[in-house]
Amino acid sequence: MGYPTKVQLIQRASGPGQWYINFPTVLAEAMDFEKGEQVFWHVEDKANLVLHRTAVRPSPVPLKKKRRRS
Protein backbone atom coordinates (compact mmCIF):
# COMPACT_ATOMS: atom_id res chain seq x y z
CA MET A 1 0.00 0.00 0.00
CA GLY A 2 1.29 3.46 -0.85
CA TYR A 3 0.80 6.77 0.89
CA PRO A 4 0.05 9.80 -1.31
CA THR A 5 2.14 12.82 -0.39
CA LYS A 6 2.30 16.30 -1.92
CA VAL A 7 5.58 17.98 -2.83
CA GLN A 8 5.61 21.57 -1.60
CA LEU A 9 7.69 24.55 -2.67
CA ILE A 10 8.16 27.43 -0.25
CA GLN A 11 9.19 30.56 -2.16
CA ARG A 12 11.50 32.91 -0.28
CA ALA A 13 12.25 36.53 -1.20
CA SER A 14 15.93 36.10 -0.29
CA GLY A 15 16.62 33.00 -2.38
CA PRO A 16 15.43 30.25 -4.67
CA GLY A 17 13.07 28.65 -2.15
CA GLN A 18 12.96 25.22 -0.56
CA TRP A 19 11.22 21.98 -1.50
CA TYR A 20 9.51 19.87 1.17
CA ILE A 21 8.20 16.33 1.27
CA ASN A 22 6.45 15.32 4.47
CA PHE A 23 6.22 11.70 5.59
CA PRO A 24 2.83 10.48 6.76
CA THR A 25 2.90 9.69 10.49
CA VAL A 26 2.15 5.99 9.96
CA LEU A 27 5.15 5.67 7.65
CA ALA A 28 7.51 7.57 9.99
CA GLU A 29 6.39 5.41 12.92
CA ALA A 30 6.77 2.19 10.93
CA MET A 31 10.32 3.24 9.98
CA ASP A 32 11.05 4.24 13.61
CA PHE A 33 12.39 7.67 12.61
CA GLU A 34 13.74 9.94 15.32
CA LYS A 35 13.49 13.72 15.49
CA GLY A 36 16.58 15.29 13.93
CA GLU A 37 17.78 12.06 12.34
CA GLN A 38 19.95 12.60 9.27
CA VAL A 39 19.10 10.63 6.13
CA PHE A 40 20.44 10.72 2.58
CA TRP A 41 18.52 10.78 -0.70
CA HIS A 42 19.83 9.03 -3.81
CA VAL A 43 18.29 9.53 -7.23
CA GLU A 44 17.61 6.10 -8.71
CA ASP A 45 15.94 7.52 -11.82
CA LYS A 46 13.35 10.22 -12.55
CA ALA A 47 10.61 8.10 -10.98
CA ASN A 48 12.40 6.85 -7.84
CA LEU A 49 14.22 8.37 -4.89
CA VAL A 50 15.95 6.07 -2.41
CA LEU A 51 16.18 7.12 1.21
CA HIS A 52 19.27 5.80 2.97
CA ARG A 53 19.85 5.69 6.72
CA THR A 54 23.42 5.29 7.94
CA ALA A 55 22.53 4.30 11.50
CA VAL A 56 19.62 1.93 12.02
CA ARG A 57 18.79 0.30 15.33
CA PRO A 58 18.28 -3.47 15.23
CA SER A 59 14.72 -4.64 14.74
CA PRO A 60 12.98 -5.65 17.98
CA VAL A 61 11.31 -8.48 16.05
CA PRO A 62 13.61 -11.40 15.23
CA LEU A 63 13.69 -12.27 11.54
CA LYS A 64 12.87 -15.81 10.48
CA LYS A 65 15.42 -17.40 8.20
CA LYS A 66 14.06 -19.21 5.16
CA ARG A 67 14.92 -22.88 4.87
CA ARG A 68 16.54 -24.08 1.70
CA ARG A 69 14.72 -26.87 -0.04
CA SER A 70 16.83 -29.66 -1.46
Secondary structure as UniProt FT lines:
FT   STRAND          7..10
FT   TURN            13..14
FT   STRAND          18..21
FT   HELIX           25..31
FT   TURN            35..36
FT   STRAND          40..45
FT   TURN            46..47
FT   STRAND          48..52
//
